[in-house]
Amino acid sequence: MARWAELPAGLDRRERQLVVQLRRLKDHSGLSLAALGARTGYSRSSWDRYLGGRAPVPRAAVIGLAEVCGVDPTRLLALHEVATEHRAADGHSTGTAQPGADSGPAAAPRRGAPRAAGTAGRAAAHGGGRRAPGGALALGFAAGLTTGLVSGPGTRVAAGPGGVEGPDLVRPDGARWRRGTEHPCEVRRAGGLLHAGHSRERAAYLDINSAGWHVVEAQCLLRHHGFDPGSSDGLYRPAVQAAVRRLQADRRIPVDGVVGPDTWGELRR
């Protein structure tokens, strides 16, 4: 898989988090930019700009990508709204272009455009109904904190702290993750895999600002393998990211500081 170019240094952190999540979803799908363009009605060059952080991602494009990859777009739309509201406050474009609108006057209709048009028409049905005062999606995004995690096609999009209660916040035994609590690490092997008793996750993506039991599990397993994350409190801080990078370098997998399927595989080994 080709490595993504660095995002522009001046890209706002809210926009950056949205683009990073969209990149991961696209990578997990295995689709090329051309295939993505054919299925969503947005051109290959448009997706190149969106995923390169050089142009705002239209809302309908976010929904289109999610539908093509088989995931619920709600969390991605929440990230999109946070980025869009910040952009609007700064007087920048809000990224509401329709398919083909930024592809130039010579752009021809593309296969998949009717689907994308239907997608745009259904935008209000995905996370756009229940809204908190002030216009923000009622998903617990306070002070710009965004923690949506794309787990991959056909799987859930996990909620973050303060958001919709999900498997990352409630353990199978019913214990709820709460910020500010250090958790014990009792790593055992079961079924050939290592477990610390907080999560059985093997696919969810964890990055800076992620939080919950999945992070506790990763922290415990990192410490077990000799890569100290500094804590086992369920908060994905820079110290956790640094430990992940050291593990990835040691195991010769892509070093990006993000816990994904490959890194989970090494943690469980």
N, C-alpha and C positions, 0 to 999 in steps of 0.2 A: 504494500500500500504506500503510495507516495506521501511524503511528509509535507504537512501544510507549512506555508510561509508564515513568518511572524506577523501578527496583527499590527496595524499602525500604532506607533507609540502614543499618539494623541487620542486614541479611541477611548471613549468614556467606559468606565468599568461596568456599567449596566449594559451597554451595547456589547462589550467584550464577552460578558457571560452568556448573553443570548447567542452570539455567533459561535462560541465554543461548544455550546450544547447542540446547535444545529450541525456543526461540523462532525461531532461524534455520531449523531443520528445518521447523517449521510454516510459516514465511514462504515458504520455497523450494517447499513443496508446493502453495501457492496455496489451501489449504483455509481456510474460515472456522472460527471456534470452534464454530459450530453443526454444521457438517459433520464436524468432528473429533469432536464429541460423538456424533454419529449412528454414526460408524464404529468408535468405541472402547468405547462403553458408559458413558463418563464424561460427565456433563452439560456443557453449554456453560458454566454458572456455575462448575463444578468446574475446567474448563480455564482459565477466566478467573483463578481464584484461584491455580492452579498456576503459570501463566505470568506472573502478576503478582507472584510471590514471596510471596503471602500465606498459602499452605498448602503443606506438604510434598507432593512429587509421589510417588504410589504407584509401586512398582516395575513393576507390571503396566501402569500407564499409560505409563511410559517405553517398554516393549516394544510396547504397542499403537500408540503414535505412530510408532515406528521401522518397524513392519510396514506400517502404512498408507502411509508415505512410501517404502517399498521400500529401507530401509537396514539394514545389520547393526547390531543394538542393542548389541553387545559393549562398545564404548567408552562409550556412554551409560550402560550399566549399571555400568561401572567408576566413572564420575563419580558416579552415584547411590549406590554403596556408600560412597565416600569421604564424601559428604555425610551419609548415613544413620548411619555409624559416629560421626561427629562429633556429630550430633544426639543419638544414644543416650548418648554420654559426658557430654553436658550435661543428660541427663534429659528431653529433649524427645521429642515424637512422632516415630516413625520412618517415617511415610508409607507404611504397608502397607495402607491401606484398599482395599476391593474396589469395582468399579464401582457407582456409585449410593449408596455408603455415606455420603457427605457431602453428598448432594443434598437432604436433608430428608425427613420422613416421607411427604410427598405425592408424592414423585417416582415417576413411572410407568416401567415397563420401556421401554427405548429400543431402537430398531433398532440392530443391531450388538452388542448385549450378549452373545449367544452366542459371537461371535467373540472378544470381549474375555475371556470366561471361558476359552476355549481358550488365548488368549494367556497368561493368568495361569498356566494349568496347565503351559505350556511354559517358564515362567520359568527353571527350573533348567537348561534346555538351552542357554540363552544366557549364556555366560560364568560360569555358576555352578558348574561342575564342578571346574576346576583352581584351587586356592586356595593361597595362600602361608600360612606360619605366622602366626597372629594373626588370620586370617579375611579379610584383604584379598585382592582379586582379584589373581592373579599376572600383572599387566600393567605392572609397573615403575613404579607410582605411589609414589614415595618422598617422605616428609616433606610429603605433601599436594600435591605438584606434579602438576597434571593438564593434559594437553595434547591431549585428543581434539578432532578437527576434523571437523565435519559438512560433507561436500562436496556433498550434495544427493541427491534421490531417485534410486535406481538406481546410485549410484556408491559408491566405497569410503568408509569412515570411516578417515581416515589415523591411523597410530600416532604417538605422540610419542617423544621421546628416552627410552631405557631401556625402551620398550614393545616391542610386536611390530614387527619390522623391516618397513618399508613404503617406498613410493616417495619419501616425504619424507626418508628417512634414507639412501637409496642412489641415487646418480645412475645414469643409463643406462650410463655408462662404468665402473660398479662402485665408484666412489669413495664411501666411507662418511663421512657427516657426523659430526664429533666436536666436542664443546663446547670452546670456548677457542681456536679457529683462525680467523684472519682470511682471507677468501678473495678472490681477485682479481675485479674486475668488468670484463669485456670484452664490452660490449654491442654486438651487431650486429643488423641487420635481415635476417630470412629469411622468405620467404613473406608479406611485408607486415607482419610482426609483429616487435617487438623481443624479443631473447633475450640473456640474460647467460651462458648455458651451464650453469646449475646445475639448472634445472627447466623443464619446458614447461607447467607448471600454469596453468590459466585459470579454475578454479572453486573450489578449496579455500578455506575460511575460515581466516584467520590473525588471532590476537588475542594479548593479553598472555599470556605463558607458552608460546606456540607456539614451536617450534624445528625446525630442519632445513633441507634444501636449498630448500624452497619459500620460507622466510624469507630465505635468502641471495639468491635470485633477486629477491624483492621489494625487498630493501635495495639491490641493485645498480640496479634499474630506477628506484627512487625517486631515487637519486643522479644517474642519467642525466638525469632530468627536472628536476633542480635542487632537490630536496627532500631535504636531507642527513639520513639516518637515524642518523648517528654511527658506524656500523660496518657490516661485511658478514660478521658472524660467525655468522649464522643464529639469533640469539636475539631474540625479539620483545619488546624493552624499551620503556619509556615514550618514549624518543627516537624509536623507530621509529613508535610510535603517533602521536606528534606530527607526524612527517613525513607520515604517511598522512592525517591530518586536514587538513594544509595542501594536499596534492594534491587531496583531495576537495572542499575549499572552492574551490580554483582551477578545478576542472573542473565545478563545480556539480552534484555528485552528493551523496547523503546523507552528511553528516559524522558518522561514528560511530567513526572510528579503527580500523576492522576492514577487512582486505583480503578482499573477496568478489568475486563475478563482475564487478560493475560496476567495482570498483577495478582488478581485473586487466585489464579491457578498456582502461582508461586507461593503465595501466603498459605494456601491450604496444603501444600505439598509437605 
